[in-house]
Amino acid sequence: MKDLLNEKIKHREAFRPFAPSVPVEDASRFFEIAGESPYMLQIVPVRPEQRSRIPAVTHVDGTARVQTVSRETNPVYYGLLRAFERRTGIPVLINTSLNLQGEPIACTPEDAYRCFVRTEMDHLVLGDHVLGPDAKRAGAITRERGAVDPSTRELAI
């Protein structure tokens, strides 16, 4: 997954790792961490027995820059982590900024959509909306919010 994200979306060097998000109560099961790390300020060892289960977020030195997520502070993302766990048995997702190499982080829906159409992302979630391949091809942003030129995939504002 790390290689796929670096190649098709982030367009950056393959060695660059991604950070994991994990429910706070599961963090110590996957990482050698005590307490919370909601702002990704701690780099901690990934438990050796878990490294093969979460290779996309394990740095070459066996560490990870962890983000813990609590139900109280981020109920939607927490719910996504739990839904992923129900499907895979692992409550850990990759956390990365939404931007292309050399560009600023997406700050608006238009920025996010522009990033979506310029990459090989499968889907983009904006609030309660999920945009898929059809939205990418059709230019899903309306004239009121700006329009996407299908020939260049650039957003006209």
C-alpha positions in Angstrom: 0.0 0.0 0.0 2.9 2.4 0.8 4.4 1.9 -2.6 1.0 2.3 -4.3 0.3 5.5 -2.5 3.7 6.9 -3.2 3.6 6.0 -6.9 0.0 6.8 -7.9 -1.1 9.6 -5.5 1.7 11.3 -3.7 4.3 11.0 -6.5 7.2 10.9 -4.1 10.2 8.6 -3.2 9.3 5.1 -2.3 11.2 5.1 0.9 9.0 7.8 2.5 6.7 6.2 5.1 3.2 7.0 6.1 1.8 7.5 9.6 -0.7 5.2 11.3 -4.0 6.3 12.9 -5.3 3.9 15.6 -8.0 4.0 18.3 -6.4 5.2 21.5 -7.4 2.0 23.4 -5.7 -0.2 20.8 -2.5 1.8 20.4 -0.4 -0.2 22.9 -1.4 -3.4 21.2 0.4 -2.3 18.0 2.9 0.3 19.2 5.2 0.7 22.2 3.4 3.8 23.4 2.0 4.9 26.7 -1.0 7.2 26.6 -2.3 9.3 23.7 -0.6 10.9 20.7 -3.5 12.8 18.9 -1.2 15.2 17.1 1.4 12.7 15.7 4.2 14.2 17.9 5.6 10.8 19.0 7.7 8.4 17.0 7.5 5.0 18.8 8.5 1.4 18.0 6.0 -0.8 16.3 5.6 -4.0 18.3 7.8 -6.6 16.5 4.8 -9.1 16.3 2.7 -6.4 14.5 5.2 -5.2 11.9 4.2 -7.6 9.2 0.6 -6.8 9.8 1.0 -3.0 9.3 4.1 -2.7 6.9 2.8 0.5 5.2 3.2 2.5 8.4 6.3 0.9 9.7 9.5 2.8 9.0 12.7 0.9 8.0 13.9 1.3 11.6 10.7 -0.4 13.0 9.1 2.8 14.3 6.0 4.8 13.4 4.7 8.4 14.0 1.4 7.5 15.6 -1.8 9.3 15.8 -4.2 8.0 18.4 -7.9 8.7 17.8 -10.6 8.8 20.5 -14.3 8.4 20.1 -14.9 11.7 22.1 -12.6 14.0 20.0 -13.2 12.5 16.5 -16.2 10.2 16.4 -16.4 10.0 12.6 -12.8 9.0 12.1 -13.0 6.7 15.1 -16.0 5.0 13.5 -14.0 4.6 10.2 -11.2 2.9 12.1 -13.7 0.5 13.8 -15.4 -0.3 10.5 -12.0 -1.1 8.9 -11.2 -3.3 11.9 -14.5 -5.2 11.4 -13.5 -6.0 7.8 -9.8 -6.7 8.3 -9.2 -7.4 12.0 -6.8 -4.4 12.1 -7.9 -1.0 13.5 -5.0 0.9 11.9 -5.3 3.1 8.8 -2.7 5.2 6.9 -2.8 8.9 7.7 -1.2 11.3 5.2 -1.8 14.8 4.0 -4.0 15.4 1.0 -1.6 17.0 -1.4 0.7 16.2 -4.3 4.5 16.5 -3.9 5.6 20.1 -3.9 2.0 21.5 -3.4 0.3 22.8 -0.3 -2.1 20.7 1.7 -5.7 20.8 0.4 -7.7 23.3 2.5 -11.0 23.5 0.6 -13.3 21.1 -1.2 -12.0 22.5 -4.5 -8.4 21.8 -3.5 -9.3 18.3 -2.5 -11.2 17.7 -5.8 -8.3 19.1 -7.8 -6.0 16.6 -6.1 -8.5 13.8 -6.7 -8.7 14.4 -10.5 -4.9 14.8 -10.9 -4.1 11.5 -9.2 -5.1 7.8 -9.5 -7.2 8.0 -6.3 -10.2 5.7 -6.5 -12.5 7.7 -4.3 -12.7 11.0 -2.4 -14.8 11.6 0.7 -15.9 15.1 1.4 -18.1 15.3 4.5 -21.1 13.0 3.7 -20.3 12.8 0.0 -18.2 10.0 -1.6 -16.9 10.8 -5.1 -15.8 7.9 -7.3 -14.5 7.4 -10.8 -17.7 8.7 -12.4 -17.4 12.0 -10.5 -13.8 12.3 -11.6 -14.7 11.8 -15.3 -17.8 14.0 -15.2 -16.6 17.0 -13.2 -18.8 16.7 -10.1 -18.4 20.2 -8.8 -21.3 22.4 -10.0 -21.0 25.7 -11.8 -21.9 27.5 -8.5 -18.8 26.1 -6.8 -16.6 26.1 -9.9 -16.4 23.7 -12.8 -13.8 21.2 -13.9 -12.5 21.4 -17.4 -12.7 17.7 -18.6 -9.8 18.1 -21.0 -7.3 19.4 -18.4 -8.9 18.2 -15.2 -8.2 21.6 -13.8 -10.8 23.4 -11.6 -12.0 26.7 -13.0 -13.1 29.0 -10.2 
